[in-house]
Amino acid sequence: MVAAIAILTLLAACAPEIGSKEWCADMKQKPKGDWTASEAADYAKHCLF
């Protein structure tokens, strides 16, 4: 159980920061139907404008 939590923590820490070039590129690759409302708003705010 502890190992699973450690792995999830490490994976979350490796996610690019919202609004970074890497994050925008990842969002472009993700199907738009899988985006959350928050992700769509962040994408519009940080990647389009």
N, C-alpha and C positions, 0 to 999 in steps of 0.2 A: 504494500500500500504506500509506504513512504517513497519507494522507488518510482512509482507511478506519478506521485505528486511532484517529485523532483524533475522528472522528464517533462511534465506539462509546464512546469515553471520555466525550464530552460527553453522550451519551444516558444513560449509566450514572450520571453525576453529577446528572442531572435526575430520577432516580427518587426518589419520596418515601421518607423514612426508615421503616424497619420499625416498626410500632406507631403511626405518626402517623395522624391522621384521614384524610388523603389516601390513605395506604396501605390502611387498612381499607376505604375506599370503593372503591378499585381492586380489592381482593380480592373484594368483594361482587359486582362486575361480571364478574369472571373466572369461567368455568365451573369448578365444584368438581372436575370430573374432570381439569382441567389443573393443579390445585394440586400442588405437591411435598409430601412429608411435612413438610419443614421449614416451608414456608409455612403448612400447616394448623396446625402446633404454634404458630407465631408468631401466627397469627390467633386461635387459642383463648386464648393467653396475653395478648395485647394488646387484642383487640377485643371479647372476650366477657366477660372477668372484670374 
